[in-house]
Amino acid sequence: MLDQLTFIEQQLAQRKVKVELQRFMSLPTQNGQLYYTLFAYNELLFLTNAPALPIGTRIISDTNSLEIDSNQSSLEAIEEFSGLIEIFLPENPSRYPVIEFIQILT
């Protein structure tokens, strides 16, 4: 199993990114709301629970895009997003998850 914090620290060290603050961030989704916006300027958000998201969820940022499909159930990779982040849940999702990130302020 991938140690998420170790992976993130290694990635940032390779890029020589100085971490000002590191913390966990949760975005609870709500019944009836399918679109969410996050502003992650001067920070990085690492998605840590892709397998928990409904199939068809799309996350699009200035630096990355991801669409959850049936293969994400075994995904261990951590997706990184920054800038303007838009999250689209599929129509009629089977559940409204909590989307979890590790937030790194640079």
C-alpha positions as CSV (number, residue, x, y, z in Angstrom):
1,M,0.0,0.0,0.0
2,L,1.2,3.5,-0.9
3,D,2.1,5.7,2.1
4,Q,0.5,8.9,0.8
5,L,2.4,11.4,2.9
6,T,5.8,9.9,2.1
7,F,4.9,9.9,-1.6
8,I,3.9,13.6,-1.5
9,E,7.0,14.6,0.5
10,Q,9.2,12.8,-2.1
11,Q,7.4,14.5,-5.0
12,L,7.8,17.9,-3.5
13,A,11.4,17.3,-2.6
14,Q,12.2,16.3,-6.2
15,R,10.7,19.6,-7.3
16,K,12.4,21.6,-4.5
17,V,9.0,22.9,-3.4
18,K,9.1,24.4,0.1
19,V,6.1,23.4,2.2
20,E,4.6,26.2,4.4
21,L,1.7,24.2,5.7
22,Q,0.4,20.6,5.3
23,R,-3.0,19.5,6.4
24,F,-6.0,17.4,5.6
25,M,-9.0,18.9,3.9
26,S,-12.4,17.4,3.4
27,L,-15.2,18.5,1.0
28,P,-18.5,17.0,2.0
29,T,-20.9,16.7,-0.9
30,Q,-24.6,17.3,-0.5
31,N,-27.8,15.8,-1.9
32,G,-28.9,17.8,-4.9
33,Q,-25.6,19.6,-5.5
34,L,-23.6,18.2,-8.3
35,Y,-21.0,21.0,-8.9
36,Y,-18.3,22.3,-6.5
37,T,-15.6,24.9,-7.0
38,L,-12.3,25.1,-5.0
39,F,-9.7,27.8,-5.3
40,A,-6.3,26.3,-4.8
41,Y,-3.9,29.1,-5.8
42,N,-0.4,28.9,-4.2
43,E,-1.3,25.5,-2.9
44,L,-1.5,21.9,-4.0
45,L,-4.4,19.5,-3.3
46,F,-3.7,15.8,-3.5
47,L,-6.9,13.7,-3.9
48,T,-6.6,10.8,-1.4
49,N,-9.8,8.8,-1.8
50,A,-10.6,8.4,-5.5
51,P,-12.0,4.9,-5.0
52,A,-14.7,6.3,-2.8
53,L,-16.1,8.7,-5.5
54,P,-19.0,7.7,-7.7
55,I,-18.2,6.5,-11.2
56,G,-18.5,9.5,-13.5
57,T,-17.2,12.1,-11.1
58,R,-14.9,14.6,-12.9
59,I,-12.3,16.8,-11.3
60,I,-10.8,19.4,-13.5
61,S,-8.2,22.0,-12.5
62,D,-5.7,24.3,-14.1
63,T,-3.1,21.5,-13.8
64,N,-4.9,18.2,-14.1
65,S,-8.1,16.4,-14.9
66,L,-9.5,13.2,-13.7
67,E,-12.7,11.2,-14.5
68,I,-13.5,8.4,-12.1
69,D,-14.3,5.1,-13.9
70,S,-14.6,1.5,-12.8
71,N,-10.8,1.0,-12.8
72,Q,-10.4,3.5,-9.9
73,S,-11.4,0.9,-7.3
74,S,-7.8,-0.2,-7.1
75,L,-6.2,3.1,-7.8
76,E,-3.3,3.8,-5.4
77,A,-1.9,6.8,-7.2
78,I,-2.5,10.2,-5.7
79,E,-3.9,12.8,-8.1
80,E,-2.6,16.4,-7.7
81,F,-4.6,19.5,-8.5
82,S,-4.0,23.3,-8.2
83,G,-5.5,26.6,-9.4
84,L,-9.2,26.7,-10.1
85,I,-10.7,23.2,-9.3
86,E,-14.1,22.2,-10.5
87,I,-15.7,19.0,-9.3
88,F,-18.7,17.5,-11.2
89,L,-20.6,14.6,-9.6
90,P,-22.6,12.4,-12.1
91,E,-26.3,12.8,-12.5
92,N,-28.2,10.9,-9.8
93,P,-25.1,9.6,-7.9
94,S,-25.6,6.5,-5.8
95,R,-24.1,8.3,-2.9
96,Y,-22.8,11.8,-1.9
97,P,-19.2,11.2,-0.6
98,V,-16.8,13.2,1.4
99,I,-14.0,14.2,-1.0
100,E,-10.6,14.1,0.8
101,F,-7.5,15.9,0.0
102,I,-4.1,16.6,1.5
103,Q,-3.6,20.3,1.2
104,I,0.0,21.7,0.8
105,L,0.5,25.5,1.0
106,T,3.6,26.6,-0.8
